[in-house]
Structure formats: structure tokens, C-alpha cells
Amino acid sequence: MPITALQLSARNVLKGVVISITEGAVNSEVQIEVAPGVEVVAIITKSSAERLGLAPGKTAYAVVKASDVMVAVE
């Protein structure tokens, strides 16, 4: 099966590198560094992490889909 470029309607796509994966019984916590010192953490199913072949050092994309964004200041 040929690999093609993925196209998404989501505008918030952050390219980064997987820096750690913490596996649980059902879910995996995936930590992606999207810029030096800037990390995004996602909880996905363990089977999805395995299917995507996620591993530290692999390039991955954090796709953010949110209908609400909250902003706060001090």
C-alpha cells in the first residue's frame, strides 16, 4: 500500500519529536516536543500508539481540535 501525504481540515497541527511514551493498561501518554522546551502531552489508546509506531525520537504531529479555548492572565 503506498504512503500518501495526510491532509487534515484542522488548522492547529504542531510538528515535533516524541520524547517519551508512558504505557498503561489501556492508554498511553505521549509527550511531543514541538519547540525547544515546549511540550505537548496527549493521552491516546495503547493500540493507537502501537499502530502509529510511536517511539522516542520519531517525528509526530500533535493535532489540536478544540471548540473552545480558554485564556487566563495573572
N, C-alpha and C positions, 0 to 999 in steps of 0.2 A: 504494500500500500504506500503510495507516495506521500511525502510530508509536504503540506502546503502552509502558507502563511496564515496565521489566525487573525481574523478580523472581528472586532467587537464594537458594539454600539456604546459601550462605557467610555467615558472621557477620562476617568481617573485611573490610569494604568501606570504603575510605577515599576520600572525595571530595576532589578537588584540581584544580589547573590545570597543564596541560602547560607546562613551562618550556623544554624542549629535546628535540629528536629528532636522534639521530646515526644516519644510514643507512649500512648496509653492503651488501654484495652480496646477502645473503640475509636478514639480520636487521636490526632497528632497535632502538636503545637509547632508551627513552622515560623522561624524567625528569619526575616529577609532584611539585609542591609541595602537600603535604596540610595544612600549617600553616606559619605564618611561620618560615622557617629549617629546616623539616622536609621532607625529600625522600625519595621512594621511586623507585627505578630498576628498570625491567623490560626484559627482552630479549624482544621478540616478533618474529614474522616480518614482513618488509618488506611483504608483501602484506596482512597484517592491519592494519598501521599505515595503509596506504593506504585499505583498505576502511572503516576507522573514521573516516577523515578527520582523523586526529590532526595538530595543528599547535600551535605555541606560542600560549598564551593560551586554548586551548579547554579547557572543563571535561571532566574524565575521572575515572574511578574506578579505583583500584587494588584489585583483589580478591585477597586473600591466602588461599590454600588450602595448608595445611601439616598433615601428620600428626604432625610433631614440632616442638617449639620448644625451642631451647637457651637457657639463661640463664647468664650469667657475671658475676662480680664481680672487682674488684681488691682 
